[in-house]
């Protein structure tokens, strides 16, 4: 026995197909959007780390420049694609306050540019100025805070101002 569509059955297959297409499209858009968010978040985290590393490298540049010229007042460097600005203030004879700010230009993936800043108190020695204390403004270092490798236990991390 063959069933013939009645007036209420007509178009129900089309309606089911349209609903399935809408669901498939919604799922695809959701997955694509989340994928873009993960990509952007990962790229932004990498950019922040890169800017922070460049700011730390700026402090190392300051230490080497101050060893050669104790009257050096700072300057600009390009480090790993970041524009690094280094400022030096004399706090007392043989002691400097160094500020290193790194700016990484923005992109289509990470959005606006990323900046990082590291501050340090440096003390004169017979060779390379020693890092007495360092801080990252706006962050409180953890008990196992990162320290410049060559300074060992003589460095104390201080909270940001």
N, C-alpha and C positions, 0 to 999 in steps of 0.2 A: 504494500500500500504506500503510495507516494503522497507526501504531504505537500500541499501548495501553500505558499505564504499568504497570510491574510493581510489586511490593511495595517494592523498593528505590528506585524512582524517585519514589514518592509523597513529597511534602513537600520535595523538593530545591529547587524554585522558591521556596518559602516561606523556606527556610534562606538562599538567596542574597539574597533581598530583606531579610531581617533583618540579615545581615552588611553589606549596603550602607547600611541605615539607621543601624547602629551607627557605621560609618565616617564617614558624613555628619555625624552628631551630634558625634562626636569632633572632626572638623575645624572645625565651627561653634564649639564651646566653646573650642577652642584659639585661633582667630582672635579671638573676643570677649575672651578673657582677655588676649591680647597687646595688643589695642586699649586695654583698661583700663589696662594697665601703662604704655603709651606716654602716655596721657592723664595718669595720676598723675605720671609722671616729668616731663613737660612742665610741669604745674601746680606741682610742687615746685620746679623750677628757677626758674620765674617768681616764686614766693613768696620764695625765697632772695634773688633779685635785688631784689625790692621791699623786703625787710627791710634789705638792705645799703644801698640808696639812702636809706632812712629814717634809718639810723644815720649816714650821711654828712650828711644834712640836719640831724641833731641837732648835729653838730659846727659846721655853719654857724650854727645857732641860737645855740650857745654863743659863737661869735665875735661875733655881733651884740649879744648880751646883755652880754658882757664889755666891749664898747666903751662901752655906756651905763652899766654898773655894774661896775667892776673887782672888787668884793667879792662878786659873784653866785656862789653855790655850786652851782647846778644846779637841776634840776627835771624835771617830766614834761611831755611834749608828745604830741599825737596827730598823726602825720604819715602821710598816705596809708593810713589804716586801721591803722597800727602804733602800739603804745604805746612811746614812746621815752623812756628814762630817761637824763638827762645828769648826769654828776658832774664837778665841778671841784675840783682840788686845787692849792694854791699850792706850787710847788717852789722858787721864789726870787722876790725882788721883780721884778715885771713878767713873770713866766713862770708858766704854768699847765699842768697835765696835765689833759686833758679826756678823758672816757670817755663814749661814746654807745652805748647798747644798745637795739636795736629788737626788739620782740616782735610777731609777726603771729599772731593766733589760728589754731588749727587748723580744719580743715573735713573734710567727708566725702571730698573728693577728695585733699587733701594729707596727711591724717592729723593727727598732733599738731602743735602750733604750731611756728613757725620763728623763730629768733633770729639776730641778727647784731650784732657789736660792732666799733667802730672807736675807736682811741685816738689822741690827738694831743698834741703839745707845742706850745703857743701862746706867742708872745712879743708883748708890748705894743709898739704903734707909735703914731704920732700919730693914726691913724684905726682901722681894723679890725685886731684882733690877727692877726699873721702865723702861718701854720702852719709850724713849724720842722721837724717830723717827724711822721709818722703811721704807724700799723701796724694790722693786722687780726690779733688774737690767734689763733694756731693756723695761720696761713698765712704762707708766705714769698712776698713780692712778686716778680713777674717783673722782668727788667730794664726793661721798658716798663710799669711799674706805674702804675695810675691815680693821678692827683694832682688835687687841687682845681684847677679851671681858672684861677682868678685868682692863683695863687701862682707859676706858671711854674717856672723852674730853681731857685728858692730853697727848694724842698721836697725833702726826702729821704725816701724810703720806708724804713722799718726793719722787720726781721722781727718777727713776733709773739713775745710773751714766753712 
